[in-house]
């Protein structure tokens, strides 16, 4: 039977059988060329099965059915029906025409496979995308453009436009090996991108970190040329500091206000900490410093950075780690010509003084209070760039015996915490920017012996709590024009009997009416200044009880009357300044003044005094300054003035004194009108 069928087939194709077979072979060759590589007999079989399936007569067995092949005759008919690929590409069509007019067949797919991207064909409506990476698409035979049935379709390439010149490029086949290579290339590309990104980020960080260090190195180099020791700075953040492997952070046990300040990596507190951490391990001798020593250095370093220590007039030795901080410059300065020790035998700092213009520029850091267990003297005077408030933490320095904050640009209210320094002995405060009131808490400083306020804008009344300070020896409120001392003075002269110096000047107008008679109770007074207080009335006779008085100044008031004879009892008086009042009488004739043989300064100018200069003036053998201008004095200059060997200044302007100047006084008399 099979032989008969073969003969029939041979006869029916007698004239064209050989030609048809040749075309079939050409068709298979064309398919092989479009696929890009020979797939082998198994791949050809799959293509034949797909074509046969599209014809409809034969169905593929499912995976559950036994595997069997189609009859040979049917395969031969299918192979015979395969048309050869067109020798030329179809004409260029737009996308809509391609979707509707494309004919079944296999065509070359245009395009070049991009690097690192898997090739894919364009899917048109009615076509099944290439999912095998073959560079082909399926176009169903006789189906609509929306038909996507995978079981009926011929292999069809997407039509491409003809290039302007050259041949149409063909799609490269993507084999399994090529797919693996593509993945490797993608991984390599991503790895290279990651490495490049990391290198760029590292370079940016290095440039950012090295730029300020380079600037600092140039600054330090310039300072070395000027004899200034460079300071190593490496500010960090509070997060990096607290994670350090050493126990420095725990050992210091810094207060909360310091930790808050260290959140700013450029703060003086952070710089001071970094200075310690960078140096502590340099020498075996400093790795085990006691906690109080570390805090002492931290406090001084913070003060240095907070007041721009690099620009001080004198900063030699500061932040020299190998040098004892007790020997750093300026700490050793003291106004006392016979100073006490600045550090004890263990190296604990006792005195920190910045007197004179040292160009402190900045603020007083609260970390100064870390010296509370040792520091006894703190003096910050005549540094006009020092600004900000007095930190309240100063009140924690309970061992302080002297606090001087004078002639600066510090401002604000005086902290009430000053009342906590129970053993404070001296308190000096001056500055035009201080406002508010005098703290009543100062009445708790029972050991205080000296309280001085000058050139401030403090206002209100002086608190009566100060009258509790029975040990007070010096009390001064000078050039504080907003203070009202009218009621205070009466209380002072009745209670503070140990006072040795009382200075009240330039007060609020109308504060006083006259010098109270109770002034005589201050029998220990050595210096009494009631200057520019708008006083009227007379000088009370009780003032003669101040036999220890060395200096009396009642200048620039409206005092009337005559000088009391009791003045002659003040045998220790060296300075009598009563100018610019309305006093009258004949002081140089009555003998009241001529008995003050210790007088060095006698200013009675700008008063209503009259009379002549008595010859007894020669008894004032210590006299250096004699000012008589703007008075009604008359007569002639006595030749006994030549006996005053120490006389350096004699002012006679606007008086009625006449006559010639004795030989030897020509270089002494400054003004002589008549």
TISEMI-118550 format. One record per residue (C-alpha): z, x, y; residue in three letters. Coordinates in steps of 0.001 Angstrom, whole numbers, padded with zeros to 6 digits, always signed. Each point is the difference from the previous one (the first is absolute). Example, Ala and Ser with C-alpha at 12.3 -4.5 7.8 and 13.67 -1.06 7.14 Angstrom:
BEGIN
+007800+012300-004500ALA -000660+001370+003440SER 
//
This chain:
BEGIN
+000000+000000+000000UNK +000874+002743+002400UNK -003237+001830-000732UNK -002042-003172+000737UNK +001753-000444+003309UNK -000682+003629+000926UNK -003676-000405-000823UNK -000243-003106+002154UNK +001615+001741+002862UNK -002337+002938-000443UNK -003081-002197-000032UNK +001063-002081+003016UNK +000386+003129+002030UNK -002995+001747-001411UNK -001797+000542+003295UNK +002949+000493+002293UNK +002864+000967-002317UNK -000166+003653+000673UNK -000293-000557+003750UNK +002978-002374-000033UNK +002119+002476-001919UNK -000900+002675+002514UNK +001155-002282+002822UNK +003233-000707-001836UNK +000680+003685-000284UNK -000716+000393+003693UNK +002475-002763+000730UNK +002732+001748-001940UNK -000805+003262+001777UNK +000191-001733+003366UNK +003396-001446-000868UNK +001177+003447-001045UNK -001155+001452+003304UNK +001804-002648+002107UNK +003222+000348-001929UNK -000126+003730+000781UNK +000692+001382-003483UNK -000768-000809-003620UNK +002686-002226-001346UNK -000874+000443-003645UNK -000938-002498-002594UNK +003204-002005+000403UNK -000574-000576+003754UNK -003620-001121-000643UNK +001285-002430-002571UNK +002425-001486+002554UNK -002838-000445+002507UNK -002193-001674-002623UNK +002833-002332-000942UNK +000513-000890+003681UNK -003713-000758+000415UNK -000089-002037-003150UNK +003047-001911+001127UNK -001786-000921+003246UNK -002855-001555-001961UNK +002278-002620-001407UNK -001122-000305-003663UNK +002596+002381-001376UNK +003785-000002+000737UNK +002277+003004-000187UNK +002764-000136-002517UNK +003514-000211+001367UNK +002681+002515-000846UNK +001338-002382-002641UNK -003316-000382-001810UNK -001347+002546-002455UNK -002270+002572+001535UNK -003699-000468-000874UNK -003288+001096+001618UNK -002939-002226+001024UNK -003093-000172-002274UNK -002492+002906+000419UNK -002873-002327+000843UNK +001902-001491+002890UNK +000876+003444+001287UNK -003640+000984-000209UNK -001036-003050+002054UNK +002578+000760+002650UNK -001059+003621+000242UNK -003615-001030+000227UNK +000819-002332+002942UNK +001588+002677+002169UNK -002112+000694+003075UNK -000363+003473+001431UNK +001734+000901+003271UNK -002208-000438+003056UNK -001659+003159+001090UNK +000874-000703+003607UNK +003141-001390+001607UNK -000212-003620+001174UNK -000713-000495+003680UNK +002917+000139+002426UNK +001844-003303+000180UNK +002816-001108+002204UNK +003321-001055-001532UNK -000907-003715-000154UNK -003383+000744-001596UNK +001576+002336-002492UNK +002321-002727-001091UNK -002751-002565-000460UNK -003222+001899-000762UNK +001178+002935-002108UNK -001752-000046-003375UNK +001598+000975-003273UNK -000407+003600-000934UNK +001532+003440+000389UNK -000306+001768+003353UNK +001360+003190+001450UNK +003154-000289+002085UNK -000185+001853+003326UNK +002790+002049+001406UNK +001855+003252-000549UNK +003390+000037-001641UNK +002582+000857+002688UNK +002552+002697-000691UNK +003381-001195-001313UNK -001267-003590-000230UNK -001082-001818-003084UNK -003605-001313+000322UNK -000374-003692+000104UNK -003052-002261+000342UNK -000333-002762+002515UNK +000576-003431-001449UNK -002386-002689+001132UNK +000485-003655-000697UNK -001228-000793-003451UNK +000483+003550-001247UNK +002689+001385-002224UNK +001575+003201+001438UNK -000256+003258-001811UNK +003340+000484-001733UNK -000944+002906-002251UNK -001014+002495+002666UNK -003638-000017-001216UNK -001563-000565+003383UNK -001508-003330-001217UNK +000501-003675+000621UNK -000797-003029-002131UNK -002327-002663+001307UNK +000001-003090-002177UNK -003406-001059-001264UNK -001029-003346+001399UNK +003484-000614+001391UNK +001097-000911+003491UNK +001525+002534+002377UNK +003447-001401-000651UNK -000284+000335-003757UNK +002350+002785-001147UNK -000063-000624-003742UNK +000452+003400-001623UNK -001551-001276-003258UNK -003455-000581+001503UNK -001591+002625+002163UNK -002258+002979+000072UNK +000938+003367+001357UNK -001303+000052+003552UNK +000470+002585+002749UNK +000561-001033+003600UNK -003323+000144+001897UNK -000085+002714+002604UNK -002100+000530+003094UNK -002691+002583-000064UNK +000970+003123+001922UNK -002134+001107+002865UNK -000861+003187-001804UNK +000720+001571-003317UNK +000904-001497-003296UNK +002575-002696-000617UNK +003223+001651-001212UNK +001293-001169-003328UNK +003605-000790-000841UNK +001951+002639-001857UNK +001666-001186-003169UNK +003798+000109+000019UNK +001174+000964-003441UNK +003569-000021-001277UNK +000180+003726+000658UNK -001267-000478+003539UNK +002613-002697+000546UNK +002743+002445-001014UNK -001431+002663+002278UNK -000044-002484+002858UNK +003676-000771-000533UNK +000835+003716-000074UNK -001914+000531+003213UNK +001850-002894+001624UNK +003387+001397-001066UNK -000993+003435+001249UNK -001122-001451+003330UNK +003232-001942+000449UNK +002044+003091-000909UNK -001860+002079+002555UNK +000545-002668+002671UNK +003741-000072-000788UNK +000277+003792+000174UNK -001892+000127+003302UNK +002213-002739+001475UNK +003156+001849-001064UNK -001275+003247+001515UNK -000821-001745+003294UNK +003433-001652+000183UNK +001693+003323-000756UNK -001993+001773+002712UNK +000882-002688+002557UNK +003714+000261-000837UNK -000078+003795+000181UNK -001733-000080+003390UNK +002466-002591+001299UNK +003026+001986-001167UNK -001226+003415+001092UNK -001109-001016+003498UNK +003507-000466+001502UNK +001294+003027-001920UNK -002733+002110+001523UNK +000993-001249+003436UNK +003636+000769-000740UNK -000890+003484-001195UNK -001810+000693+003266UNK +003001-001288+001960UNK +002372+002124-002070UNK -002239+003049+000488UNK +000131-000515+003757UNK +003781-000360-000159UNK +000339+003228-001954UNK -001819+001801+002778UNK +002520-001450+002466UNK +002956+001103-002096UNK +000728-003484-001432UNK +000786-000272-003690UNK -002425-002478-001638UNK +001485-002939-001814UNK -001397-001114-003346UNK -000738-003706+000047UNK -001120-002124-002913UNK +000953-003597+000787UNK +000055-002352-002937UNK +000762-003615-000617UNK +003255-001518-001083UNK -001608-000943-003328UNK -000922+003609-000788UNK +003363+001306+001171UNK +002097-002302-002168UNK -002037+000931-003084UNK +000531+003726+000300UNK +001274+001644-003186UNK +002818+001787+001840UNK +003287-001685+000858UNK -000232+000846+003701UNK -000493-003647+000912UNK +003107-001099-001854UNK +002045+002926+001315UNK -000717-000767+003648UNK +000841-003713-000392UNK -001607-000776+003342UNK +001049-003122+001949UNK -002091-003151+000134UNK -001240+000564+003555UNK -001390+003374-001085UNK -001791-001503-002995UNK -001567-002597+002262UNK -001231+002705+002378UNK -001449+001973-002926UNK -002381-002819-000827UNK -002067+001591+002771UNK -001267+003265-001491UNK -000310+001527+003481UNK +003557-000746+001078UNK +002409+002853+000873UNK +002157-001066-002962UNK -002873+000432-002470UNK -000960+003374+001458UNK +003592+001190-000230UNK +000245-001068-003642UNK -003251+001732-000877UNK +001216+003157+001730UNK +003064+000046-002245UNK -001865-000869-003198UNK -002648+002672+000670UNK +002576+002741+000515UNK +002965-000775-002226UNK -001522+001542-003136UNK -001297+003161+001674UNK +003212+001905-000576UNK +002635-000134-002695UNK +002593+000209+002744UNK -001003-003366+001471UNK -000711-002097-003091UNK +003657-000912-000339UNK +000977-000578+003625UNK +002848-002499+000394UNK -000856-003515+001119UNK +001667+000407+003409UNK -002177+003064+000665UNK -003190-001841-000934UNK +000954-002914+002260UNK +000838+002395+002807UNK -003441+001600-000235UNK -001687-003389-000350UNK +001731-001281+003169UNK -000981+003085+002018UNK -003597-000073-001270UNK -000281-003694+000869UNK +001310+000727+003502UNK -002543+002838+000308UNK -002962-002192-000954UNK +001250-002997+002017UNK +000150+002042+003227UNK -003190+002042-000544UNK +001763+003220-000807UNK -003283+001922-000130UNK -000156-000339+003791UNK +003603+000850+000881UNK +000551+002790+002474UNK +002281+001661-002541UNK -000543-000702-003673UNK +000210+003454-001553UNK +001431-000139-003474UNK -000150-003760-000366UNK -000993-001218-003483UNK +000195+003531-001346UNK +001082-000836-003527UNK +001342+003466-000763UNK +002132+000056+003158UNK +003382-001662+000380UNK -000456-003026+002236UNK +003109+001023+001910UNK -002049+002882+001410UNK -002973-002072+001144UNK -000797+000287+003701UNK +001643-002392+002494UNK +002740-001001-002413UNK +001817+003139+001131UNK -000115-000860+003707UNK +003205-001282+001557UNK +001220-000527+003552UNK +003405+001442-000910UNK -000023+003768+000771UNK +002353+000541-002915UNK -001441-002323-002629UNK +001595-001018-003247UNK -001749+000350-003336UNK -003125-002111-000366UNK +000327-000153-003742UNK +003008+000284-002185UNK +000363+002645-002677UNK -001982-002133-002462UNK -002961-000447+002369UNK +000726-003578+001087UNK -001413-000639+003460UNK +002620-000692+002675UNK -002041-000024+003229UNK -003538-001041+000946UNK -000826+000556+003652UNK -003221-000241+001979UNK +001027+000815+003537UNK -002606+000773+002620UNK -003680-000825-000107UNK -001154+000725-003543UNK -002807-002563+000113UNK +001374-002383-002601UNK -002704-002650-000193UNK +000642-003084-002089UNK +002968-002002-001190UNK +003395+000644-001532UNK -000398-000802-003714UNK +002767-002019-001639UNK +000177+002712-002694UNK +002111+002008+002447UNK +002851-002028-001475UNK -000437+001871-003324UNK +001997+002765+001692UNK +002968-002347+000260UNK +002251+001985-002336UNK -000173+003227+002010UNK -001513-000298+003494UNK +002554+000071+002813UNK -002175+000535+003083UNK -003349-001581+000899UNK -001439+000862+003420UNK -003455-001157+001152UNK -000344+000712+003720UNK -002801+000581+002517UNK -002871-000797-002361UNK -002047-002543+001927UNK -002530-000611-002816UNK +002706-001327-002276UNK -000435-003773-000091UNK +000849-003134-001945UNK +003440-001432-000680UNK +003181+001643-001151UNK -000048-000872-003728UNK +002879-002183-001107UNK +000508+002354-002962UNK +001607+002461+002422UNK +003114-002111-000437UNK +000201+001251-003597UNK +000743+003530+001203UNK +003727-000465-000114UNK +000763+003749+000211UNK -001640+000366+003422UNK +002313+001226+002725UNK -002669+000447+002731UNK -003104-002092+000711UNK -002168+000985+002950UNK -003138-002041+000713UNK -000911+000783+003608UNK -003107+000374+002172UNK -002513-001363-002514UNK -002392-002930-000160UNK +002001-001807-002638UNK +000234-003688+000763UNK +001370-003345-001080UNK +003548-001168-000505UNK +002824+002220-001107UNK +000781-000744-003661UNK +003342-001631-000603UNK +000313+002243-003091UNK +001120+002777+002351UNK +003446-001551-000310UNK +000182+001099-003675UNK +000320+003716+000814UNK +003776-000054-000042UNK +000584+003708+000643UNK -002566+000324+002809UNK +001375+002131+002790UNK -002923+000206+002492UNK -002634-002623+000823UNK -002672+000820+002604UNK -002792-002512+000597UNK -002586+000038+002793UNK -003483-001385+000438UNK -001652-002463+002340UNK -001543-001940-002881UNK +003307-001027-001558UNK +000679-003681+000642UNK +002449-002672-001039UNK +003756+000268+000265UNK +002616+002554-000847UNK +000981-000796-003623UNK +003529-001367-000289UNK +000206+001779-003382UNK +000518+003262+001888UNK +003592-001132+000425UNK +000496+000906-003694UNK -000534+003715+000669UNK +003702+000718+000365UNK -000524+003779-000278UNK -002542+000067+002808UNK +000910+002352+002826UNK -003301+000097+001951UNK -002248-002964+000789UNK -002875+000570+002386UNK -002798-002429+000937UNK -002446+001037+002694UNK -003369-001078+001374UNK -000324-003150-002088UNK -000935-003596+000641UNK +002945-001365-001929UNK +001278-003175+001606UNK +002934-002361+000004UNK +003663+000920+000107UNK +001529+003031-001605UNK +001867-001393-003016UNK +003759+000031+000307UNK +000188+001124-003667UNK -000530+003507+001316UNK +003509-000174+001457UNK +001319+000385-003567UNK -001227+003603-000031UNK +003304+001562+000875UNK -001289+003495-000840UNK -002862-000284+002466UNK -000029+002904+002452UNK -003490-000282+001560UNK -001597-003305+000985UNK -003274-000060+001879UNK -002372-002775+001015UNK -002364+001630+002465UNK -003293-001286+001313UNK +000304-003234-001939UNK -000839-002394+002852UNK -000002-003136-002156UNK +003617+000380-001159UNK +002794-001953+001656UNK +003202+002054+000089UNK +002041-001966+002557UNK +002446-001516-002472UNK -000129+002994-002326UNK +001279+002607+002450UNK +003328-001726+000599UNK +000570-000154-003758UNK -000985+003637-000461UNK +002427+001406+002541UNK +002770-002055-001549UNK -000486+000962-003652UNK -001902+003235-000602UNK +002710+002315+001185UNK -001373+002998-001912UNK -003268+000011+001922UNK -000919+003364+001437UNK -003443-000896+001364UNK -001098-003371+001399UNK -003517-000295+001362UNK -001393-003280+001324UNK -003056+000205+002209UNK -003184-001845+000908UNK +001311-003326-001220UNK -001098-003540+000693UNK +000430-000807+003752UNK +003123-001971+000747UNK +001760+001148-003127UNK +003088+001307+001826UNK +001705-000608+003333UNK +002313+002985+000295UNK +001660+002774-001925UNK +002894-001618-001863UNK +003453+001333+000730UNK +000636+000221-003757UNK -002141+003115+000038UNK +003174+002006+000445UNK +001034-000865-003581UNK -002715+002234-001415UNK +002167+003042+000536UNK -002044+002116-002452UNK -003247-000401+001914UNK -001872+003200+000688UNK -003303-001482+001185UNK -000394-003296+001877UNK -003434-001228+001077UNK -000421-003337+001777UNK -003438+000666+001418UNK -002447-002560+001383UNK +002090-003016-001005UNK -000233-001981+003253UNK +003756+000528+000516UNK +001755-000999+003199UNK +003627+000061+001043UNK +002009+003187+000282UNK +000971+002866-002230UNK +003409-001025-001419UNK +002878+002367+000547UNK +000798-000200-003757UNK -002880+002336-000532UNK +002319+002815+000991UNK +001687-000384-003400UNK -003035+001549-001685UNK +001377+003481+000276UNK -002207+001270-002826UNK -003154-001207+001677UNK -002662+002662+000254UNK -002955-002011+001293UNK -000074-003137+002207UNK -003301-001642+000900UNK -000191-003289+001921UNK -003415+000612+001602UNK -002312-002800+001161UNK +002409-002864+000442UNK +001337-001963+003000UNK +003558+001310+000002UNK +001809-000244+003335UNK +003216+001302+001490UNK +001327+003526+000034UNK +000746+002522-002680UNK +003522-000531-001385UNK +002391+002870+000514UNK +000832-000185-003723UNK -003269+001848-000631UNK +001759+003174+000891UNK +002029-000299-003239UNK -003110+000554-002132UNK +000348+003765-000010UNK -002440+000391-002947UNK -002864-001736+001809UNK -003182+002089+000049UNK -002531-002600+001063UNK +000432-002717+002661UNK -003148-002043+000558UNK +000581-002964+002340UNK -003347-000091+001852UNK -002003-003082+000993UNK +002935-002282+000776UNK +001622-001335+003178UNK +003081+002191+000015UNK +001432+001115+003308UNK +002717+002237+001442UNK +000410+003750+000625UNK +000082+001457-003541UNK -000452+003630+001086UNK +002760-000171+002588UNK +002739-001930-001802UNK +000482+002639-002591UNK -000578-002418-002920UNK -003018+001879-001276UNK +001084+003453+000994UNK +002744-000150-002626UNK -002510-000331-002860UNK -000273+003699-000498UNK -001943-000318-003305UNK -002895-001891+001600UNK -003443+001350-000830UNK -002058-003004+001189UNK +000843-002068+003093UNK -002546-002707+000867UNK +001211-002270+002823UNK -003407-000582+001586UNK -001441-003360+001067UNK +003335-001468+001090UNK +001691-000873+003296UNK +002206+003082+000069UNK +000706+001608+003363UNK +002018+002880+001425UNK -000578+003685-000302UNK +000035+002551-002764UNK +003477+001477-000042UNK +000589+003687-000474UNK +002004-000869-003150UNK -003363-000399-001708UNK +000342+003653-000906UNK +002728-000973-002505UNK -002678-001454-002296UNK -000768+003422-001411UNK -001910-001400-003062UNK -002325-002177+002083UNK -003731+000360-000855UNK -001560-003194+001418UNK +000972-001658+003321UNK -002132-002989+001046UNK +000886-001567+003380UNK -003357-001489+001073UNK -000368-003446+001552UNK +003586-000189+001317UNK +001653-000063+003419UNK +001571+003435-000295UNK +000002+002046+003160UNK +001267+003297+001400UNK -001125+003470-000924UNK -000247+001817-003251UNK +003173+002027-000557UNK -000486+003663-000786UNK +002509-000463-002886UNK -002953-001291-002019UNK -000873+003651-000480UNK +003067+000296-002241UNK -001580-002333-002575UNK -001540+002659-002208UNK -001369-002549-002536UNK -001620-002290+002591UNK -003672-000446-000896UNK -000964-003220+001800UNK +001054-001477+003365UNK -001860-003117+001165UNK +000546-001156+003589UNK -003067-002145+000681UNK +000516-002934+002429UNK +003495+000938+001162UNK +001485+000780+003419UNK +001072+003487-000975UNK -001208+002487+002587UNK +000209+003657+000851UNK -001418+003048-001632UNK +000019+000724-003663UNK +002353+002880-000809UNK -001623+003152-001216UNK -000140-000034-003772UNK -000592-003760-000306UNK -003676+000003+000959UNK -001046+000054-003628UNK +002516-002684-000907UNK -000567-002737+002597UNK -002871-002141-001177UNK -000234-002472+002886UNK +001349+000349+003496UNK -001461-002219+002726UNK +002028+000807+003093UNK 
//
